Amino acid sequence: MNYIDAIILGIVQGLTEFIPVSSTAHLVFASRWTGIYAGNPQQITATMAVIQLGTLAAVFVYFASDIYKISRNFLKELPIVIKSPVKAFSGATLSSPPANISLDTWLGWLIILGSLPIGTIGLLFKKAIEGEGTKNLWIISVMLIVIALLLAIAEKVGKQKRDVSKINVIDSIVIGFAQVLALMPGASRSGSTIMGGLFSGLNREAAARFSFLLSIPAITASGLLELREAIKILPHENFGPLLLATVAAGVVGYASIWFLLAFLRRNSTAIFIIYRLILGAVILLLLSNGVISPAI
């Protein structure tokens, strides 16, 4: 990997991590185009996961105030929860928050709850997730189309009446399991979780905002685990370009978060649905005619 390759990968990662169009799909094509680690899916997976740390940094910077308030109140009220969990969560139901802890603390617990599905399934299927199948263009193209259709249904049937302050246990579970779909290449973590939020009745901005906050544990765990692997399996001379790619992903990722939240305040996800359908169909057409190969 040279520095030009690194900048390309970083920009692609930053643009597509938060926009619901699948970063994996675009990074697979970017890795083919640049020719990095041809025929080695493990090295490509490790590279992608490390570059994701740049977009994770973008989340930390953009949501610094929210993260600080959630962390501060969560730690402040944790002793109360440990001492008397029944009292702390008094009044809470599957569809309503408790009366005795703050909204910030409640969001902290919901983020933990929503992270359990992908954490559990991700560890159980770690080898398969890192394998060659996760870069297969047949799977990627099908998932691009499947999530586009599900997102379109969510836009149609979702009530979109509740904001972040009204997120509940059911929302967290639904969005958490929707995030598991992101383990399938082409699904898109942001696309899957925003879809889950819309199905739950959140408005578009709330679904995207909770999606970004929910990404913190998943991307942190994935990135740090793969960073350890990357040190072992990637050529040492590539660490400089990899660092540049991570920085580029962070800068572009910050702009992508700003854009998507501003966009969803006034618009639906229709443009992303259409893009996914066209991209998925084009890839299927190219695969069917033997223009491109399905594997790396």
C-alpha positions as CSV (number, residue, x, y, z in Angstrom):
1,M,0.0,0.0,0.0
2,N,1.4,3.4,-0.9
3,Y,0.2,6.8,0.3
4,I,-2.0,7.4,-2.7
5,D,-3.8,4.1,-2.0
6,A,-4.1,5.1,1.6
7,I,-5.8,8.4,0.8
8,I,-8.2,6.7,-1.5
9,L,-9.2,4.0,1.0
10,G,-9.5,6.6,3.8
11,I,-11.8,8.9,1.7
12,V,-13.9,5.9,0.7
13,Q,-14.2,4.7,4.3
14,G,-15.1,8.2,5.6
15,L,-17.7,8.8,2.9
16,T,-19.4,5.4,3.2
17,E,-19.2,4.4,6.9
18,F,-22.0,6.6,8.0
19,I,-23.9,7.1,4.7
20,P,-26.2,4.0,4.4
21,V,-24.6,2.7,1.3
22,S,-22.2,0.0,2.7
23,S,-18.6,0.9,3.4
24,T,-17.6,-2.8,2.9
25,A,-18.9,-2.8,-0.7
26,H,-17.1,0.3,-1.7
27,L,-13.9,-0.7,0.1
28,V,-13.8,-4.0,-1.6
29,F,-13.9,-2.2,-5.0
30,A,-11.4,0.3,-3.8
31,S,-9.0,-2.5,-2.6
32,R,-9.4,-4.2,-6.0
33,W,-8.8,-0.9,-7.9
34,T,-5.6,-0.1,-5.8
35,G,-4.5,-3.8,-5.9
36,I,-3.6,-3.9,-2.2
37,Y,-3.3,-7.4,-0.7
38,A,-4.7,-9.1,-3.8
39,G,-6.0,-12.5,-2.9
40,N,-5.6,-12.0,0.8
41,P,-9.0,-11.3,2.4
42,Q,-7.6,-11.5,6.0
43,Q,-5.2,-8.6,5.3
44,I,-7.9,-6.6,3.6
45,T,-10.3,-7.2,6.6
46,A,-7.6,-6.1,9.0
47,T,-6.9,-2.9,6.9
48,M,-10.6,-2.0,6.8
49,A,-11.1,-2.5,10.5
50,V,-8.1,-0.4,11.4
51,I,-9.2,2.4,9.1
52,Q,-12.6,2.3,10.8
53,L,-10.8,3.7,13.9
54,G,-10.6,7.0,12.0
55,T,-14.4,7.1,11.6
56,L,-14.7,6.1,15.2
57,A,-12.6,9.2,16.1
58,A,-15.0,11.3,14.0
59,V,-17.9,10.0,16.1
60,F,-16.1,10.9,19.3
61,V,-15.3,14.4,18.1
62,Y,-18.8,15.1,16.6
63,F,-20.7,13.7,19.6
64,A,-18.2,14.8,22.2
65,S,-20.8,16.7,24.2
66,D,-23.3,13.8,24.2
67,I,-20.6,11.2,25.0
68,Y,-19.3,13.4,27.9
69,K,-22.8,13.8,29.4
70,I,-23.7,10.1,28.9
71,S,-20.4,8.9,30.4
72,R,-20.5,11.4,33.3
73,N,-24.0,10.7,34.4
74,F,-23.7,7.0,33.8
75,L,-20.7,6.8,36.1
76,K,-22.3,9.2,38.6
77,E,-25.5,7.1,38.9
78,L,-23.9,3.7,38.5
79,P,-23.5,3.2,42.3
80,I,-27.3,4.0,42.7
81,V,-28.1,1.3,40.1
82,I,-25.8,-1.2,41.7
83,K,-27.1,-0.5,45.2
84,S,-30.8,-0.7,44.3
85,P,-31.5,-1.6,40.7
86,V,-35.2,-2.1,41.4
87,K,-35.5,1.4,42.7
88,A,-33.2,2.9,40.0
89,F,-35.3,1.4,37.2
90,S,-38.6,2.0,38.9
91,G,-41.3,2.9,36.5
92,A,-39.4,1.6,33.5
93,T,-41.2,-0.6,31.0
94,L,-40.2,-2.0,27.6
95,S,-41.6,1.1,26.1
96,S,-40.9,3.8,28.7
97,P,-37.8,5.0,30.5
98,P,-37.3,4.9,34.3
99,A,-38.2,7.8,36.5
100,N,-35.2,7.7,38.9
101,I,-32.2,7.9,36.6
102,S,-31.3,10.6,34.0
103,L,-31.9,10.3,30.3
104,D,-28.1,10.3,29.7
105,T,-27.7,7.3,32.0
106,W,-30.6,5.6,30.4
107,L,-29.1,6.1,26.9
108,G,-25.9,4.6,28.3
109,W,-27.7,1.4,29.3
110,L,-29.5,1.3,26.0
111,I,-26.3,1.5,24.1
112,I,-24.9,-1.4,26.1
113,L,-28.0,-3.4,25.6
114,G,-28.1,-2.7,21.9
115,S,-24.4,-3.7,21.5
116,L,-24.8,-7.1,23.0
117,P,-26.2,-8.9,19.8
118,I,-23.4,-7.8,17.5
119,G,-20.8,-8.4,20.2
120,T,-22.0,-11.9,20.8
121,I,-22.6,-13.0,17.2
122,G,-19.4,-11.2,16.0
123,L,-17.2,-13.1,18.4
124,L,-19.0,-16.4,17.6
125,F,-18.5,-16.0,13.9
126,K,-15.2,-14.1,13.9
127,K,-13.4,-16.5,11.6
128,A,-16.2,-16.4,9.0
129,I,-16.5,-12.6,9.2
130,E,-12.8,-12.3,8.4
131,G,-12.9,-14.9,5.6
132,E,-13.1,-14.8,1.9
133,G,-16.8,-15.0,1.8
134,T,-17.3,-11.6,3.3
135,K,-15.7,-10.0,0.3
136,N,-17.8,-12.0,-2.2
137,L,-19.5,-9.7,-4.7
138,W,-22.6,-12.0,-5.0
139,I,-23.3,-11.6,-1.3
140,I,-22.5,-7.9,-1.4
141,S,-24.8,-7.2,-4.3
142,V,-27.7,-9.2,-2.8
143,M,-27.3,-7.5,0.6
144,L,-27.2,-4.0,-1.1
145,I,-30.6,-4.8,-2.6
146,V,-32.1,-6.5,0.4
147,I,-31.3,-3.7,2.9
148,A,-32.5,-1.1,0.3
149,L,-35.9,-2.9,0.1
150,L,-36.1,-3.2,3.9
151,L,-35.2,0.4,4.3
152,A,-37.9,1.4,1.8
153,I,-40.4,-0.6,3.8
154,A,-39.2,1.0,7.1
155,E,-39.7,4.4,5.5
156,K,-43.2,3.5,4.5
157,V,-44.5,1.8,7.7
158,G,-42.4,3.6,10.4
159,K,-44.4,6.2,12.3
160,Q,-41.3,8.4,12.7
161,K,-42.8,10.3,15.7
162,R,-40.2,9.9,18.4
163,D,-36.9,11.6,19.0
164,V,-33.8,10.4,21.0
165,S,-35.4,11.4,24.4
166,K,-38.1,8.8,23.7
167,I,-35.9,5.8,22.9
168,N,-36.8,2.7,24.9
169,V,-35.7,-0.9,25.5
170,I,-37.7,-2.3,22.5
171,D,-35.9,0.3,20.2
172,S,-32.5,-0.7,21.6
173,I,-33.2,-4.4,21.0
174,V,-34.6,-3.9,17.5
175,I,-31.8,-1.6,16.4
176,G,-29.2,-3.9,18.2
177,F,-30.3,-6.9,16.2
178,A,-30.6,-4.8,13.0
179,Q,-26.9,-4.0,13.6
180,V,-26.1,-7.7,13.4
181,L,-27.0,-7.5,9.7
182,A,-24.0,-5.3,9.3
183,L,-21.8,-8.4,9.7
184,M,-23.0,-9.4,6.2
185,P,-21.0,-7.6,3.5
186,G,-23.0,-5.1,1.6
187,A,-25.6,-4.6,4.4
188,S,-24.2,-1.3,5.8
189,R,-24.0,-0.8,9.6
190,S,-25.6,2.6,9.4
191,G,-28.2,1.4,6.8
192,S,-29.2,-1.5,9.0
193,T,-29.4,0.4,12.2
194,I,-31.3,3.4,10.7
195,M,-33.7,0.9,9.2
196,G,-34.2,-0.7,12.7
197,G,-34.8,2.8,14.2
198,L,-37.4,3.7,11.5
199,F,-39.2,0.3,12.1
200,S,-39.3,1.2,15.8
201,G,-41.0,4.5,15.2
202,L,-38.0,6.9,15.6
203,N,-37.8,9.9,13.3
204,R,-35.0,9.8,10.8
205,E,-32.6,12.1,12.7
206,A,-33.1,10.2,16.0
207,A,-32.5,6.8,14.2
208,A,-29.3,8.1,12.7
209,R,-28.1,9.8,15.9
210,F,-28.6,6.6,18.0
211,S,-27.0,4.6,15.2
212,F,-23.9,6.7,15.4
213,L,-23.8,6.4,19.3
214,L,-24.4,2.6,19.0
215,S,-21.5,2.3,16.6
216,I,-19.0,3.3,19.3
217,P,-18.7,-0.1,21.1
218,A,-18.9,-2.1,17.9
219,I,-16.3,-0.2,16.0
220,T,-14.0,0.2,19.0
221,A,-14.0,-3.6,19.7
222,S,-13.6,-4.5,16.0
223,G,-10.9,-2.0,15.4
224,L,-8.8,-2.8,18.4
225,L,-9.1,-6.6,17.9
226,E,-8.1,-6.2,14.3
227,L,-5.4,-3.7,15.1
228,R,-3.7,-6.5,17.1
229,E,-4.1,-8.8,14.1
230,A,-3.0,-6.1,11.7
231,I,0.3,-5.7,13.5
232,K,1.0,-9.4,13.0
233,I,-0.1,-9.9,9.4
234,L,0.4,-6.5,7.6
235,P,3.8,-5.5,6.2
236,H,5.4,-3.1,8.6
237,E,6.2,-0.7,5.8
238,N,2.4,-0.2,5.3
239,F,1.9,1.2,8.8
240,G,2.6,4.8,7.7
241,P,0.1,4.7,4.8
242,L,-2.4,2.9,7.1
243,L,-2.1,5.8,9.6
244,L,-2.7,8.3,6.8
245,A,-5.8,6.3,5.7
246,T,-7.1,6.4,9.2
247,V,-6.7,10.1,9.5
248,A,-8.3,10.7,6.1
249,A,-11.2,8.5,7.1
250,G,-11.7,10.5,10.3
251,V,-11.8,13.9,8.6
252,V,-14.1,12.8,5.8
253,G,-16.2,10.8,8.3
254,Y,-16.8,13.9,10.4
255,A,-18.1,15.7,7.3
256,S,-20.3,12.7,6.5
257,I,-21.9,12.6,9.9
258,W,-22.7,16.4,9.7
259,F,-24.1,15.9,6.2
260,L,-26.3,12.9,7.0
261,L,-27.9,14.4,10.1
262,A,-28.6,17.7,8.3
263,F,-29.9,15.8,5.3
264,L,-32.3,13.6,7.3
265,R,-33.9,16.5,9.1
266,R,-35.5,17.5,5.8
267,N,-35.3,14.4,3.5
268,S,-36.0,10.7,3.5
269,T,-33.5,8.0,2.7
270,A,-34.9,7.5,-0.8
271,I,-31.7,8.7,-2.6
272,F,-29.7,6.1,-0.7
273,I,-32.2,3.4,-1.4
274,I,-32.2,4.1,-5.1
275,Y,-28.4,4.2,-5.1
276,R,-28.1,0.8,-3.4
277,L,-30.7,-0.7,-5.8
278,I,-28.8,0.6,-8.8
279,L,-25.4,-0.4,-7.5
280,G,-26.6,-3.9,-6.5
281,A,-28.2,-4.5,-9.8
282,V,-25.2,-3.3,-11.8
283,I,-22.9,-5.6,-9.8
284,L,-25.2,-8.6,-10.4
285,L,-25.3,-7.8,-14.1
286,L,-21.5,-7.6,-14.3
287,L,-21.2,-10.8,-12.3
288,S,-23.8,-12.7,-14.5
289,N,-21.9,-11.7,-17.6
290,G,-18.5,-12.6,-16.3
291,V,-17.2,-9.1,-16.5
292,I,-16.0,-9.2,-12.9
293,S,-15.1,-12.1,-10.6
294,P,-17.0,-12.6,-7.4
295,A,-14.0,-13.3,-5.2
296,I,-11.0,-11.1,-4.4
